[in-house]
Amino acid sequence: MNHSSEYLDIFCEEISKTFNCKINKKKLISRNVFEITEQINCLFYIKVRATNSNWGITRNVIERLKAQKLNWFILLISTSEYPNYILTSNDFNYYIKNKLWMLNKDGDYKTTSIIDPKKEFKSYEELKIFVKNNI
């Protein structure tokens, strides 16, 4: 298991505790997509990075998320001192529509622009409040 997947497991455990919910992997969509159920019902597409590089948001995963009935969010998680972000599906569409994130040859949208600081979260509780306010 690599550092990012270990971090992702710990992150999901903390979400489960803070949200008082169950988390199920949605492997048919992606190994990085999780369904949150009980108190809150939604999908999280979680991307983890260990450096200050760009996150890659996979186009095929986004297309599968768009086909779902549940609201979905993209969580951009850093294992270091860099900020964590949460984006709604509308936020993602804004970045694409305004060409702030371009599709790379590898099939990923690269997070090349600065993300709105209002989308930053510093705690699991802040994350929970954001999700509840955007469902």
N, C-alpha and C positions, 0 to 999 in steps of 0.2 A: 504494500500500500504506500502511495507517495504522500508527501507532506500535505498537498492540497486536499486529497481525499480524507486524510485523517482530520484535517481542520474542518472540512465540510461535515463530517460525522459529528464532531463536537458542536459545531454551529447548529446543526439540526436538533441535537439534544437540548440545547439551550432554548431554541424556539419552542420546542414541545413543552418545556417547563414554563416559560414565560407566557405563552399563549394558552396554556392548559388545553392542548389539542393533540391530535394524532397526526403523524407525518407519514405519508406513504409515497414510496418512489413510483414515479410514472414512467417506467422503463420503455414503454411503447412510444413515448414522446422523446425522452432523452434521459440519460443517467443523471443529469443535472436538474431534472424537473421533479418537484415534490408537490403532492396534494396535501393541503392543510384542511383538516376536518374537525368538526365538533363546534367549538366556540366561534370559529371563523372558517368559512369555506372558500378556498381560492387555490391557485397554483403559484408556486414560486419557481422561477428559473434562476438557479444560483450559480454564479460564476466566481471562482476563487483565483486570486493571483498572489504571488509571493514577492513580486518586484513592482517597480513603478512603470511597468510596461502597460500597453493597452489591454483591455479585456476584449475577447472575441465573442460576439453574439452570433450564433449560428443561424443562418437564414432558414434552413429546413426546420429547425426547432421552433422558430417564430411562426412559421406557416402552420405547424401542428398546434401550437398554442392558440392561434387565431381561430382554429376550428373547434375549440373547446367551448362549452357553455359557461364555465366558471371564469370569474375575473382572474387575471394573471398579472404577476409582478416580476420584474427582473431585479435580482439582488446582486450587486457587484461588491464582492467581499475581498478585502486585502488582509493577508496574514501578517503584515508588518504595520508600521506606523501610518501608512497612507489611509485616507478616509474610506468608509463603506458608503454605498449608495443604494437607494431603492427607487425604481422607476415603475410607473404604471404603464399599461399598454399604450395609453394616449401619449405619455412622455416619449416612449420609444418611437411611436409613429411621427411625432414632432421632429425628433432627431433625424429620421430618415427623410421625411418630406422636405425638410429644410437643408438637406445634404450636409448635415453636421457630422454624420457618420456615413461613410461610404462602404459599399460592398467590395471586399477585397477578392482577389483571385481565388483564395482558398475557401470561399463561401461564407466567410464571417464578416459581419459588420464590425469595424474596429472603432473603439471608443476614443477617437483621436481628438475630440474637442473637450474643453472643460465642461464638466457636468454641473448643472445648477447646484450651488451649495445648499439650497433649501431641500435637496433630495438626499443630503448626507444624514446618516444616523450614527449615533455614538453608543447606543445601548439597545438591548433587546426590547426594553420598554418603549423607547422612541419608535422602534420598528413596529411594534404592536399598535401603537396609537396611529401611526401613519396608515397602516393597513386598514384598521377599523374605519378611519375617516375616508378611505378611498374605495370601499366596496360598495 
